[in-house]
Amino acid sequence: MRRIVFVGLISLFLVLVTNCGSPEKSLFSRYFEAVKFNDKTTMSTMAYEPIALEFTKWRLVSLTQEEKRSLPLNDLYKKQDELKVKRDDVINQLADLKDKLDEAKAKHLKSIGVDKIQLSIDGLDPVAHDEFRRKTGSFERCLKALDASLSAGLNVIIQTVVTKQRIRSQEFIDFIEFFNKKGVGVFVTYAKPVGDWEGNFDVLVTKEDMDYMRELEKKYNVFTHLTPAYGLNLGCIAV
């Protein structure tokens, strides 16, 4: 009997030490356990659950000299306008590049901190792509922009729209393989009944089509908004 009580006390002590001494470890363990079993209720509650850290004392480890500078309101407005101009310059540069992204401009983007470029291409048929985008020569410019971006060291993703009619086609497989051979991943956007396709529910993929896409993900560098990332499968990112 004494042995059982002793073992019980030791177990209780270890639990208290583990949870009280490292509350963050307990929190992370609970979270990843919820991820493992796809327990979205627990994950959602933990998204805003505060961590209650208990301590008995504290001390200052460093101090910095307080610096006071007067900044009249007019000067503050002037500084704000200067920052807006710098922001607009970058935005306008990117807007001007949408139709022609050559290697020089791609290198410039790289130099100012741009890391990733996403290009929208909706098939390997130039005519079909240009008609879909309503822009003559769009397909050729996209391929040149792709090569320029890769040459400049930018990360590139190809975004493409997939309908029910396209998802199981050989054209779609050829499309994925074409860009994968260039070391580029393909991001799939499922067609939606909006815009020109408003009310056209025939283009929508089914659950079976999505299951087929998950099988393609195992073989190719292709992904959707439902693809697990960083080891976490949280479902639709809009939820």
SVG drawing of the C-alpha trace seen along z (x, -y; Angstrom):
<svg xmlns="http://www.w3.org/2000/svg" viewBox="-27 -72 48 74">
<polyline fill="none" stroke="black" stroke-width="0.4" points="0.0,0.0 2.8,-2.4 4.5,-1.6 1.4,-2.5 1.0,-5.8 4.7,-6.6 4.4,-5.9 1.3,-8.1 3.0,-11.0 6.0,-10.7 3.6,-10.7 1.7,-13.7 5.0,-15.6 6.2,-15.0 2.9,-16.2 3.1,-19.4 6.7,-20.0 6.0,-19.5 3.0,-21.7 4.0,-24.4 7.7,-24.6 7.1,-24.7 3.6,-25.9 4.6,-26.6 5.5,-22.9 2.2,-21.8 0.4,-24.3 2.3,-23.2 1.8,-19.5 -2.0,-20.1 -2.0,-22.0 -0.2,-19.4 -2.2,-16.7 -5.3,-18.5 -3.7,-18.8 -2.9,-15.1 -6.6,-14.2 -7.9,-17.1 -9.6,-18.6 -10.5,-22.0 -12.6,-22.9 -9.6,-22.8 -7.4,-24.5 -9.8,-27.3 -10.2,-27.9 -6.4,-27.9 -6.1,-30.6 -7.2,-33.2 -6.5,-31.5 -4.0,-33.5 -1.1,-31.9 -1.2,-32.5 2.5,-32.7 3.0,-32.6 6.1,-34.0 7.1,-35.1 9.7,-37.7 11.2,-39.7 14.2,-41.9 15.3,-44.4 18.0,-43.0 18.8,-46.2 17.9,-49.8 18.1,-52.2 18.4,-56.0 15.0,-57.6 15.3,-59.9 12.9,-62.7 12.5,-64.6 10.0,-67.3 8.1,-66.6 5.6,-69.3 2.4,-68.1 3.2,-69.7 6.6,-67.8 4.8,-64.6 2.4,-65.1 5.3,-65.8 7.1,-62.6 3.9,-60.7 3.6,-62.1 7.2,-61.1 6.6,-57.6 3.4,-57.4 5.4,-58.6 8.0,-55.8 5.2,-53.2 3.5,-54.4 6.7,-54.4 7.1,-50.6 3.5,-49.9 3.6,-51.8 6.8,-50.0 5.0,-46.6 1.9,-47.8 4.0,-48.9 5.8,-45.6 2.7,-43.5 2.9,-43.4 6.6,-43.2 8.9,-41.7 12.4,-41.4 15.6,-40.3 16.7,-43.8 13.4,-44.6 13.3,-41.2 16.8,-41.9 15.6,-45.3 12.6,-43.6 15.1,-41.2 17.3,-44.0 14.5,-45.9 13.4,-42.8 10.8,-41.1 11.1,-37.4 8.4,-35.7 6.5,-36.2 3.2,-34.6 2.3,-34.3 -1.1,-33.4 -1.1,-30.9 -4.2,-29.0 -2.9,-26.4 0.0,-25.7 -2.1,-26.8 -1.1,-30.4 -4.4,-31.2 -6.6,-29.7 -4.6,-31.5 -4.8,-34.9 -8.5,-34.5 -9.1,-33.6 -7.0,-36.5 -8.4,-38.8 -4.9,-40.0 -3.1,-39.3 0.5,-38.2 -0.1,-37.5 1.1,-33.9 4.4,-34.8 5.0,-37.7 4.3,-35.3 6.9,-32.8 9.5,-35.5 8.7,-36.9 9.0,-33.4 12.5,-32.9 13.5,-36.5 12.4,-35.9 14.2,-32.6 17.4,-34.1 17.2,-36.9 16.9,-34.4 13.2,-35.0 11.0,-32.3 8.1,-31.7 4.7,-30.1 2.4,-29.5 -1.2,-30.0 -3.8,-28.3 -7.6,-28.0 -8.9,-24.4 -12.4,-23.4 -14.1,-20.0 -13.5,-19.6 -9.8,-20.3 -8.8,-18.6 -8.5,-15.0 -7.3,-16.0 -3.9,-15.1 -3.5,-18.8 -3.4,-19.5 -0.8,-16.8 1.3,-18.2 0.9,-21.6 2.1,-20.6 5.1,-18.6 6.1,-21.5 6.6,-23.9 7.8,-21.3 10.7,-20.6 11.6,-24.3 11.6,-23.8 8.4,-25.8 5.4,-24.7 1.8,-25.0 -0.9,-26.6 -4.4,-25.5 -7.4,-27.7 -10.7,-25.9 -13.2,-27.5 -16.0,-29.4 -19.5,-30.4 -18.7,-34.1 -17.9,-36.8 -18.3,-35.4 -19.0,-32.0 -21.8,-33.2 -24.4,-30.5 -22.2,-28.0 -22.1,-25.2 -20.8,-22.7 -17.3,-24.1 -17.2,-23.3 -15.0,-20.4 -16.5,-17.7 -15.1,-16.0 -13.9,-13.2 -12.1,-15.6 -10.4,-17.1 -9.4,-13.6 -7.8,-13.1 -5.9,-16.4 -4.5,-15.1 -3.2,-12.1 -1.5,-14.4 0.1,-16.3 1.9,-13.1 3.5,-12.9 4.0,-16.5 4.8,-19.9 1.2,-21.1 -1.0,-22.4 -4.2,-24.1 -5.5,-26.2 -6.4,-23.0 -2.9,-21.5 -1.4,-20.9 1.5,-23.3 4.2,-23.2 3.0,-19.8 -0.4,-21.1 -3.7,-20.1 -6.1,-22.9 -8.5,-22.5 -9.8,-25.5 -7.8,-28.7 -10.9,-30.8 -12.5,-29.1"/>
</svg>
